Amino acid sequence: MALSRSSPSAGPGSAEIIGIYDAPTGSIQYIVACPETREAALIDVVMGFDPAHARTDPSGADAIVALAQSEGYSIKWVLDTHPHADHLMASAYLAEKLGVPNAIGARLPDIAALWRDYYNLPDAFDPERDFTRLFEDGDTFEIGNLPVRVMLSDGHTLGSITYVVGDDAAFVHDTFMQPDAGTSRADFPGGTADDLYSSLMEILNLPDMTRIFIGHDYGTETRPGPEWESTVADQRRHNIHLGGGTPRDEYVKIREARDATLSLPDRMLHVLQMNLRAGRPPQAEDDGNAYLRIPLDRF
C-alpha cells in the first residue's frame, strides 16, 4: 500500500492527513483526522473492481479502515467529491460497515438524470436514498474540532465538490493535478472546460499555503512515481496549464485539445451506474444475480 502522511502545521486548525494510492486507477484516497479528538473522515475511497470479470473486491477499502483504526482514529464520515468515472466507489459499503453517514454533492440528482438517458434506465438512481447528505455549495460540518467547508467545483462533472478542511487543507479531486501534470479532463457528460476554469480560479483564491490534495496522479515522463500534495502557491506559479495566469480562453483551448486525445476510462460505463447508487450494484434480478448495462455506440 503506497501512502504518504502530511503533518499538520502549527495550530489547532490543521488536519492530520494520510494519502493512499490506488495503482490500478491512479486514484488517491484520504484519511483526514482531527489531531485533538482523533475523529476522522474517509475521502474518495476505492472499491476494487476488475473490468475484465466485472468483479468487485472490498479488500483495499477494508485495509484503509484498518489503517485508520491502527492510528487510533474514529471514523465519523465517508465522503466523496463526485461520482467517479475511473473507479468504483466504496461509499455505501463503508457507510454500512462503519455505521456512519456518507455524503457527496447536491447536484448528484442532475448527474443521475443525464445518465438515466445513457443507460435507458428511467427509474434508476435515488441519491437521497443512497447518501445521507447531499452537500450544497457553502455547507459546513465538522470532523472532530475541524470545521469543513464545501465548495462547488464543477467542470469535471457538473456537481463535483471540494472539501476545505480546517485552516490549511483542500481536497480538490479532479480539478488540479500535480503542477507538472496540469489539470483534469472536462469532457464527460455535464462537464465543461469553461466551468472547470472557474473552479480552478476559486481554489487558487484560497490562502497560498493551503495544502492541495488531488484526486489522481499517473507520474510524468520525468517523474515516474505518483505524488498528490502541493500548495495553492505551487499551483499558481508552476501549474503547466495555469501557472503565471493563463487567460480563460487560452485555458479552454488547451484543455479541450487535450481532452480530444483521451480515451474513456476502462471502468467508466461499468462503475457509473453503481456510483450513482453510492457504489451499490443494481438490484438483483429473478435469478439472484445483478447485471450491468453497457450502452453501445453512445461514446
C-alpha positions as a printed Julia matrix, in Angstrom:
299×3 Matrix{Float64}:
   0.0     0.0     0.0
   1.69    3.21   -1.19
   0.89    6.03    1.21
   2.16    9.36    2.47
   1.5    11.42    5.58
   1.0    15.16    5.62
   1.82   16.64    9.0
  -0.41   19.4    10.32
   1.03   22.88   10.54
   1.37   24.53   13.9
  -2.01   25.39   15.34
  -5.21   23.6    16.28
  -6.95   24.09   12.93
  -4.75   21.79   10.87
  -5.66   18.21    9.93
  -3.59   15.06   10.0
  -3.81   13.51    6.54
  -2.82   10.15    5.1
  -2.99    9.68    1.33
  -3.24    6.13   -0.03
  -2.53    5.46   -3.71
  -4.62    3.01   -5.74
  -2.29    1.93   -8.54
  -4.85    0.26  -10.87
  -6.79    3.53  -11.24
  -4.19    6.16  -10.32
  -6.58    7.37   -7.6
  -5.64    8.84   -4.24
  -7.79    8.08   -1.21
  -7.54   10.03    2.01
  -7.87    9.65    5.75
  -8.4    13.11    7.27
  -8.28   13.39   11.05
  -8.6    15.95   13.82
  -5.4    15.7    15.9
  -7.22   16.75   19.08
 -10.24   14.42   19.05
  -8.86   11.66   16.73
 -12.13   11.76   14.81
 -11.67   11.19   11.08
 -13.27   11.11    7.65
 -12.5     8.94    4.63
 -12.48   10.71    1.26
 -12.87    9.1    -2.19
 -12.12    5.53   -1.11
 -11.91    2.98   -3.93
 -13.74   -0.34   -4.08
 -11.68   -2.77   -6.11
 -13.19   -3.61   -9.49
 -11.87   -5.9   -12.21
 -13.47   -4.78  -15.5
 -12.42   -7.95  -17.33
 -14.5   -10.09  -14.97
 -16.92   -7.44  -13.62
 -15.87   -8.5   -10.13
 -15.75   -6.33   -7.01
 -13.18   -6.58   -4.21
 -13.53   -4.74   -0.87
 -10.09   -5.68    0.47
  -8.49   -2.32   -0.32
 -11.28   -0.38    1.4
 -11.04   -2.73    4.38
  -7.28   -2.1     4.56
  -7.87    1.67    4.75
 -10.32    1.19    7.62
  -7.76   -1.0     9.39
  -5.06    1.65    8.84
  -7.28    4.37   10.28
  -8.08    2.24   13.3
  -4.41    1.39   13.82
  -3.73    5.14   14.03
  -6.33    5.45   16.77
  -8.82    7.31   14.58
 -12.58    7.03   14.98
 -14.17    7.3    11.52
 -17.22    9.59   11.53
 -17.78   10.35    7.81
 -17.47    8.65    4.43
 -17.11   11.43    1.84
 -16.89   11.56   -1.94
 -16.18   14.54   -4.14
 -18.2    13.37   -7.18
 -19.48   10.17   -8.83
 -16.19    8.84  -10.18
 -15.77    7.56  -13.72
 -12.49    5.73  -13.24
 -13.13    3.68  -10.12
 -15.94    2.07   -8.17
 -16.83    4.0    -5.03
 -16.73    2.3    -1.64
 -19.2     4.81   -0.16
 -22.2     2.59    0.59
 -20.01   -0.35    1.6
 -18.08    1.72    4.15
 -21.08    3.63    5.48
 -22.88    0.36    6.19
 -19.76   -1.37    7.55
 -18.97    1.5     9.92
 -22.47    2.76   10.69
 -21.61    6.36    9.75
 -23.09    8.9     7.3
 -21.93    9.15    3.7
 -22.05   12.3     1.61
 -21.49   13.8    -1.84
 -22.52   16.99   -3.69
 -26.11   18.22   -4.0
 -26.04   18.23   -7.8
 -25.82   14.46   -7.92
 -29.52   14.2    -8.93
 -28.73   16.31  -12.02
 -25.86   13.98  -12.93
 -28.12   10.98  -12.38
 -30.68   12.5   -14.75
 -28.06   12.63  -17.53
 -27.06    9.04  -17.04
 -30.6     7.66  -16.85
 -30.77    8.55  -20.54
 -27.41    6.98  -21.43
 -28.34    3.73  -19.68
 -32.04    3.87  -20.66
 -32.94    3.39  -17.01
 -35.7     5.97  -16.46
 -36.47    4.82  -12.93
 -32.91    4.25  -11.77
 -30.89    6.16   -9.17
 -32.17    7.75   -5.98
 -29.34    9.83   -4.47
 -31.38   10.89   -1.44
 -31.83    7.2    -0.58
 -28.21    6.21   -1.14
 -26.44    9.17    0.53
 -27.05   10.56    4.0
 -26.09   14.1     2.95
 -26.05   15.93   -0.36
 -23.87   18.97    0.3
 -24.67   22.35   -1.23
 -22.05   24.93   -2.09
 -21.18   26.72    1.17
 -22.41   23.98    3.51
 -20.34   23.36    6.64
 -19.83   20.46    9.03
 -17.11   19.21   11.36
 -14.52   16.46   11.6
 -13.86   16.49   15.32
 -12.89   20.09   16.1
 -12.02   20.86   12.48
 -14.52   22.91   10.5
 -15.14   21.74    6.92
 -16.49   23.99    4.17
 -17.92   22.66    0.92
 -17.14   24.41   -2.38
 -18.89   23.6    -5.64
 -16.04   22.81   -8.07
 -17.81   21.82  -11.26
 -16.29   21.35  -14.69
 -15.02   17.77  -14.47
 -18.62   16.89  -13.65
 -21.47   19.34  -13.18
 -21.65   18.53   -9.47
 -18.09   18.0    -8.17
 -17.29   19.48   -4.75
 -14.15   20.4    -2.84
 -13.75   19.91    0.92
 -11.79   22.69    2.65
 -10.76   21.21    5.99
  -9.55   23.32    8.89
  -7.16   26.18    8.23
  -4.96   24.73    5.54
  -6.16   21.69    3.56
  -8.32   21.37    0.44
  -9.35   18.12   -1.23
  -9.76   19.27   -4.82
 -10.41   15.91   -6.56
 -10.42   16.05  -10.38
  -9.68   19.75  -10.84
  -5.97   20.27  -10.35
  -3.4    17.58  -10.87
   0.19   17.99   -9.72
   1.72   21.2   -11.1
   3.86   19.26  -13.61
   0.76   17.41  -14.89
  -1.66   20.33  -15.18
  -5.39   19.9   -14.66
  -8.06   17.23  -15.06
 -10.26   16.46  -18.04
 -13.6    18.16  -18.57
 -15.18   16.18  -21.41
 -17.52   13.82  -19.56
 -21.28   14.43  -19.84
 -22.14   17.62  -17.95
 -18.54   18.81  -17.72
 -17.04   21.84  -19.46
 -13.57   23.35  -19.58
 -15.06   26.81  -19.02
 -16.72   25.72  -15.76
 -13.54   23.93  -14.72
 -11.53   27.13  -15.21
 -13.9    28.98  -12.85
 -13.5    26.23  -10.25
  -9.71   26.28  -10.56
  -9.67   30.05  -10.03
 -11.8    29.7    -6.9
  -9.37   27.16   -5.48
  -6.46   29.5    -6.28
  -8.19   32.16   -4.17
  -7.54   30.08   -1.06
  -4.54   31.15    1.09
  -1.15   30.47   -0.55
  -0.03   27.8     1.93
  -3.26   25.79    1.75
  -2.28   22.18    1.16
  -3.84   20.92   -2.08
  -4.71   17.21   -2.24
  -5.62   15.94   -5.71
  -7.67   13.0    -6.92
  -5.3    11.38   -9.42
  -1.69   11.09  -10.45
  -0.01    8.91  -13.05
   3.52   10.28  -12.89
   5.1    12.08  -15.84
   7.92   11.41  -18.29
  10.36   12.98  -15.84
   8.63   11.88  -12.61
   7.76    8.18  -12.68
   6.38    7.92   -9.15
   2.97    9.23   -8.03
   2.58   12.38   -5.92
  -0.53   14.08   -4.62
   0.26   17.08   -2.42
   1.13   20.64   -3.38
   0.08   24.12   -2.23
  -2.01   26.89   -3.71
   1.21   28.85   -4.25
   2.81   25.89   -6.08
  -0.19   25.59   -8.37
  -0.44   29.31   -9.06
   3.23   29.59  -10.03
   4.06   26.26  -11.63
   0.96   24.51  -13.0
   1.69   23.77  -16.66
  -1.85   24.72  -17.73
  -2.37   27.75  -15.49
   0.93   28.88  -13.99
   1.6    32.57  -14.44
  -2.03   33.46  -15.08
  -3.29   31.69  -18.22
  -6.39   33.52  -19.52
  -9.72   31.69  -19.63
  -9.93   31.43  -23.44
  -6.41   30.06  -23.73
  -7.01   27.53  -20.96
 -10.23   26.3   -22.57
  -8.38   25.73  -25.86
  -5.58   23.83  -24.09
  -8.0    21.7   -22.1
 -10.35   20.88  -24.96
  -7.47   19.98  -27.28
  -6.02   17.64  -24.66
  -9.41   16.07  -23.89
  -9.96   15.28  -27.59
  -6.99   12.88  -27.43
  -8.17   10.93  -24.34
  -9.95    7.58  -24.26
 -12.72    6.82  -21.8
 -11.59    5.21  -18.55
 -11.9     1.43  -18.91
 -14.22    1.19  -15.88
 -16.44    4.19  -16.65
 -19.51    2.58  -18.22
 -19.43   -0.22  -15.65
 -19.0     1.8   -12.49
 -21.04    4.94  -13.04
 -24.29    3.01  -12.84
 -23.13    1.8    -9.42
 -21.51    5.06   -8.28
 -24.8     6.87   -8.83
 -26.06    4.44   -6.16
 -23.08    5.2    -3.83
 -21.29    2.13   -5.19
 -24.18   -0.28   -4.75
 -24.83   -2.81   -7.53
 -28.16   -2.78   -9.36
 -30.97   -4.76   -7.76
 -30.64   -8.5    -8.28
 -32.86   -9.97  -10.96
 -35.07  -13.07  -10.7
 -32.07  -15.41  -10.85
 -30.5   -13.74   -7.82
 -27.72  -12.03   -9.8
 -27.13   -8.35  -10.54
 -26.39   -7.16  -14.07
 -24.82   -4.03  -15.57
 -26.0    -2.28  -18.72
 -23.39   -1.07  -21.23
 -24.66    1.42  -23.85
 -23.47    0.65  -27.39
 -22.31    3.33  -29.82
 -23.08    6.2   -27.44
 -19.48    7.31  -26.76
